[in-house]
Structure formats: structure tokens, C-alpha cells
Amino acid sequence: MDERMNAQKGINDVLIVGAGPVGAVCALALQQQGIAARVLEAQPADARVDTRTLALSYGSRLILDRLGVWDKIEAVTPITRIHISQRGALGMARLSAEEVKVPALGYVLPYATLTAALKQALADAAIAVDYGVAVARIESDATCATLHPEAGEALTAPLVVVADGGRSGKGPLAPAAPGPKFARDYDQTAVVCEVQTELPHANQAYERFTPEGPAALLPSGNRYALVWSASDADAQRIAALPDAAFLDALYRHFGGRQGRFVAASPRKTFPLKLAYTGSEASDRVVRIGNAAQTLHPVAGQGFNIGLRDAWELANLCGDTSREALGSPAMLAAYARGRRLDVMGGVGFTDFLVRVFSNDIAPLRHARGLGLLALEVFPPLKSFVARRMIFGARG
Ligand SMILES: Cc1cc2nc3c(=O)[nH]c(=O)nc-3n(C[C@H](O)[C@H](O)[C@H](O)COP(=O)(O)OP(=O)(O)OC[C@H]3O[C@@H](n4cnc5c(N)ncnc54)[C@H](O)[C@@H]3O)c2cc1C
């Protein structure tokens, strides 16, 4: 096979920076297309376990299914119903998997579980991954791109995929990743942890909009993963509360639909912002996943768009001749093909954060009507749900 021979000779068609979920999916999907990829990952293979929780859409499940990874992921909790409400105002909507005719609206799983399954899949597929190798610099010209690791030999390929989670905009990869084309600081930080509620979750997720920011409860195992957005200062204060005070504050914020909150794991915070950098970098270099767009987690769009980036890029590479791999025409076709999905997700997420995170009376009433319309018009429900699941093309 072509790619095996190339790998033996140390020649790579594609080099990928970052073995996070997006970089790993890209490498696996490229291999399905018969294209050899080599991945460089800054963290060592036995890196400390990351505590993030991810919400995958049904569309992302289909991608992982096609790569043979889905069945190997343990500890996945399906979301079969979503309850959407706003605090202190009328209007609520409920979405169910049955109505949209899918087995689940989404799935919740620990980031560490997903990356472990992907790491195993990369090993099983004999894809070269250099762990503990941080890329310090990228150089490129019209014919190829070269990665310069902090230590070790430089590597060259006709196409470099940057899937570094967006770190490069600030760091030494900056020449290949200028600052974002647009960015918005929401003055919101997420407080994340796991909480135990009095009543079992029965696979129901909650999205609750409040003037300070949205809060989400995602069923995860026999607990809920909480993502509670608040102003930067408030979030630090909330995260530092002792357990009992934290659980009381959460009850006041969220209401009693799940009964009392009875236990919480240690709290972590992460800043929420919009940074749209886009896929276009320098010659022969393309950005995907969080490296191309970092979104507020309110609608669970960012991560799923990132997986679609990886999948679509690999398919396009498969449809491109070897000579044209990484060419300006190919990279322009990729950017064009992704625009609707990415901009749809960016626009929808930004709209939700800005329209719902305030207490302006006319907007409050309009939101209530919007939620009511979503609740009572099945076609609207299906339209919104399908776009959240499959992206802008529904
Ligand atoms: C702190 C934090 C908490 C989050 N919590 C949630 C959450 O609760 N729910 C949710 O849905 N989403 C959450 N997100 C977003 C979610 O993690 C991302 O959408 C998702 O991980 C994007 O995948 P990715 O592969 O593009 O990037 P990442 O998962 O960030 O992976 C990037 C990889 O690239 C590697 N890398 C970086 N720089 C280099 C380099 N120079 N050379 C080589 N390798 C490099 C990194 O080590 C990493 O393994 C969170 C993000 C952050 C930063």
C-alpha cells in the first residue's frame, strides 16, 4: 500500500500538529482515504488526565462510528431530552430524540475517555504519533511546509494541519496563525464540575438562560456535568465557595426541577470567548477545530464543528490528486466548503449568548415567545434540533 511504503521511507503526505480529538480524527479519516499522516503532540503519551466533559452531537457519533472508534468508547451517556428555559420569565421548550427521529440528541463523555479511545485507534491503525514533541515553528512556501519541533529534526510535507486547540495564535506558531479575524470577549467564565441531584437524570439535559449567562446540566454517568457561566469575577467567587454554599447557590440559580443538589466535585473555571481565526493560514497550512474557531459552549457547537472540519478536510484530501494536495486551490475549496457550517455555528452561538445574557424587558418577552414557538411548532423544533445535531446543512 502506498501510505505504508511512504511511512517506512519517512515521507508524509500530511503532518498534523496536535493529537487532541480533532487532530486524531483527522489522522484516522485521512488513513481511510489512503493518505499517510504523521501527528506531533506536545504532551507525553502518559499525560495527566484532563477533566473536561464534552457533549457530542449525534452527527459526531456518526463520524466516530465510520472510523470504528465509537464502539470502543466507554462511559458515554446519551441525552434523549433537552429542557430549555429562562430564569425569571415565561417560555420554555423541550426537545426529544423521538421527535427528531434519532436515537439520542447528543452524548456526554469525559474528554479523557474520548482521547484515550482515539489514542488506541491511532496505535491500532499504525499511524505515527510523536508524543512529547511540541512544534515550535512552521515555515512554508508554495511547494511545502516544514515543522520545526522544539527539539529534534524538522519535518516536511505538502500539507500541514494545525489542530493545536488555538494555542498557536498566542505562541510561537503565530506566523502560521495570525490573530483572530474577529473575537468577542463575553466577560463570562464557565464554572465546571460534576454534581449529584436528588432525582435521577433520566437522560435529560437542561439549558437555563439567565441574565448573567447560560447554565447547562448534562447527564454524565449517574451525575450531571455542570457548565455554569457567570461574569469573570462572579465565576471565581462561585468556584471558590465551600461545597454546601456552592450547592445552595446552584439551587437558587437553577431551580428545583431535579430536586436539591446534594454533592459537587471540585470546581474548575475556563474563560469563554469567541475567536474566529478561520482555516486559512500560510501556504500549505490549514487550521481546523479550535485552532480555527473557539466558541462559547452554550449550544455545544464548537467541538462538533471541529470534528466535521477534520472529517471534511480528510474527504477533500481523498478527492484531491497527490500533486494538488495542500495546493492553494485545495485549501480555498476547503475554506469554501466549510463556510456555511462554521459561520452558521459561530453566528447561532453568538446570537444565543448575546440575546439571552441580559435582562432587557422587550428581549425577555421576545425570548419567551421564541421558546414558546419552539415548544409548540414541531417543524421549528425539528429544524433547530437537526441543525444542532448535523450542522448548518441540517
Ligand atoms: C480548559 C478548557 C475546558 C473546556 N471545557 C469544555 C467543556 O466542559 N465542554 C465542552 O464541550 N468543551 C469544552 N472545551 C472545549 C473543547 O475542549 C474543545 O472544543 C475541543 O477540545 C477542541 O478539540 P481540538 O482537538 O481542536 O483541541 P484540543 O482538545 O485543545 O487539542 C489540541 C492538542 O494540541 C496539542 N498542542 C498544542 N500546541 C501544540 C504544539 N505547539 N505542538 C504539538 N502539539 C500541540 C495539545 O497538547 C492538545 O493535545 C474546553 C476547552 C478548554 C480549553
The ligand as an SDF file (V2000), in Angstrom:
LIG
                    3D

 53 58  0  0  0  0  0  0  0  0999 V2000
   -9.9380   24.4890   29.7210 C   0  0  0  0  0  0  0  0  0  0  0  0
  -10.9780   24.0730   28.7130 C   0  0  0  0  0  0  0  0  0  0  0  0
  -12.1440   23.4690   29.1640 C   0  0  0  0  0  0  0  0  0  0  0  0
  -13.1270   23.0720   28.2360 C   0  0  0  0  0  0  0  0  0  0  0  0
  -14.2740   22.5190   28.7090 N   0  0  0  0  0  0  0  0  0  0  0  0
  -15.2170   22.1310   27.8390 C   0  0  0  0  0  0  0  0  0  0  0  0
  -16.4320   21.5610   28.3090 C   0  0  0  0  0  0  0  0  0  0  0  0
  -16.6710   21.4460   29.5140 O   0  0  0  0  0  0  0  0  0  0  0  0
  -17.3340   21.1480   27.3730 N   0  0  0  0  0  0  0  0  0  0  0  0
  -17.0850   21.2730   26.0190 C   0  0  0  0  0  0  0  0  0  0  0  0
  -17.9150   20.8480   25.1960 O   0  0  0  0  0  0  0  0  0  0  0  0
  -15.9600   21.8280   25.5650 N   0  0  0  0  0  0  0  0  0  0  0  0
  -15.0280   22.2710   26.4320 C   0  0  0  0  0  0  0  0  0  0  0  0
  -13.9110   22.8680   25.9700 N   0  0  0  0  0  0  0  0  0  0  0  0
  -13.7150   22.9750   24.5260 C   0  0  0  0  0  0  0  0  0  0  0  0
  -13.2200   21.6460   23.9730 C   0  0  0  0  0  0  0  0  0  0  0  0
  -12.2300   21.1400   24.8240 O   0  0  0  0  0  0  0  0  0  0  0  0
  -12.6980   21.8810   22.5620 C   0  0  0  0  0  0  0  0  0  0  0  0
  -13.7680   22.2490   21.7180 O   0  0  0  0  0  0  0  0  0  0  0  0
  -12.0410   20.6330   21.9800 C   0  0  0  0  0  0  0  0  0  0  0  0
  -11.1460   20.0580   22.8720 O   0  0  0  0  0  0  0  0  0  0  0  0
  -11.3480   21.0360   20.6740 C   0  0  0  0  0  0  0  0  0  0  0  0
  -10.5530   19.9720   20.1970 O   0  0  0  0  0  0  0  0  0  0  0  0
   -9.1760   20.2670   19.4660 P   0  0  0  0  0  0  0  0  0  0  0  0
   -8.6400   18.9130   19.1280 O   0  0  0  0  0  0  0  0  0  0  0  0
   -9.3750   21.2820   18.4000 O   0  0  0  0  0  0  0  0  0  0  0  0
   -8.2410   20.9780   20.5580 O   0  0  0  0  0  0  0  0  0  0  0  0
   -7.6650   20.3990   21.9270 P   0  0  0  0  0  0  0  0  0  0  0  0
   -8.5700   19.4220   22.5390 O   0  0  0  0  0  0  0  0  0  0  0  0
   -7.2910   21.6020   22.7340 O   0  0  0  0  0  0  0  0  0  0  0  0
   -6.3310   19.6120   21.4880 O   0  0  0  0  0  0  0  0  0  0  0  0
   -5.1900   20.3000   20.9830 C   0  0  0  0  0  0  0  0  0  0  0  0
   -3.9730   19.3830   21.1410 C   0  0  0  0  0  0  0  0  0  0  0  0
   -2.8630   20.0180   20.5040 O   0  0  0  0  0  0  0  0  0  0  0  0
   -1.7180   19.8910   21.3430 C   0  0  0  0  0  0  0  0  0  0  0  0
   -0.8040   21.0170   21.0490 N   0  0  0  0  0  0  0  0  0  0  0  0
   -0.9880   22.3290   21.3430 C   0  0  0  0  0  0  0  0  0  0  0  0
    0.0580   23.0620   20.8950 N   0  0  0  0  0  0  0  0  0  0  0  0
    0.9080   22.1900   20.3120 C   0  0  0  0  0  0  0  0  0  0  0  0
    2.1910   22.3410   19.6800 C   0  0  0  0  0  0  0  0  0  0  0  0
    2.7880   23.5480   19.5610 N   0  0  0  0  0  0  0  0  0  0  0  0
    2.8040   21.2270   19.1850 N   0  0  0  0  0  0  0  0  0  0  0  0
    2.2320   19.9830   19.2910 C   0  0  0  0  0  0  0  0  0  0  0  0
    1.0220   19.8050   19.9060 N   0  0  0  0  0  0  0  0  0  0  0  0
    0.3700   20.8750   20.3930 C   0  0  0  0  0  0  0  0  0  0  0  0
   -2.2870   19.9200   22.7560 C   0  0  0  0  0  0  0  0  0  0  0  0
   -1.4090   19.3210   23.6920 O   0  0  0  0  0  0  0  0  0  0  0  0
   -3.5940   19.1410   22.5730 C   0  0  0  0  0  0  0  0  0  0  0  0
   -3.4340   17.7670   22.8070 O   0  0  0  0  0  0  0  0  0  0  0  0
  -12.9320   23.2860   26.8600 C   0  0  0  0  0  0  0  0  0  0  0  0
  -11.7420   23.8900   26.4140 C   0  0  0  0  0  0  0  0  0  0  0  0
  -10.7760   24.2870   27.3210 C   0  0  0  0  0  0  0  0  0  0  0  0
   -9.5140   24.9600   26.8190 C   0  0  0  0  0  0  0  0  0  0  0  0
  1  2  1  0
  2  3  1  0
  2 52  2  0
  3  4  2  0
  4  5  1  0
  4 50  1  0
  5  6  2  0
  6  7  1  0
  6 13  1  0
  7  8  2  0
  7  9  1  0
  9 10  1  0
 10 11  2  0
 10 12  1  0
 12 13  2  0
 13 14  1  0
 14 15  1  0
 14 50  1  0
 15 16  1  0
 16 17  1  0
 16 18  1  0
 18 19  1  0
 18 20  1  0
 20 21  1  0
 20 22  1  0
 22 23  1  0
 23 24  1  0
 24 25  2  0
 24 26  1  0
 24 27  1  0
 27 28  1  0
 28 29  2  0
 28 30  1  0
 28 31  1  0
 31 32  1  0
 32 33  1  0
 33 34  1  0
 33 48  1  0
 34 35  1  0
 35 36  1  0
 35 46  1  0
 36 37  1  0
 36 45  1  0
 37 38  2  0
 38 39  1  0
 39 40  1  0
 39 45  2  0
 40 41  1  0
 40 42  2  0
 42 43  1  0
 43 44  2  0
 44 45  1  0
 46 47  1  0
 46 48  1  0
 48 49  1  0
 50 51  2  0
 51 52  1  0
 52 53  1  0
M  END
$$$$
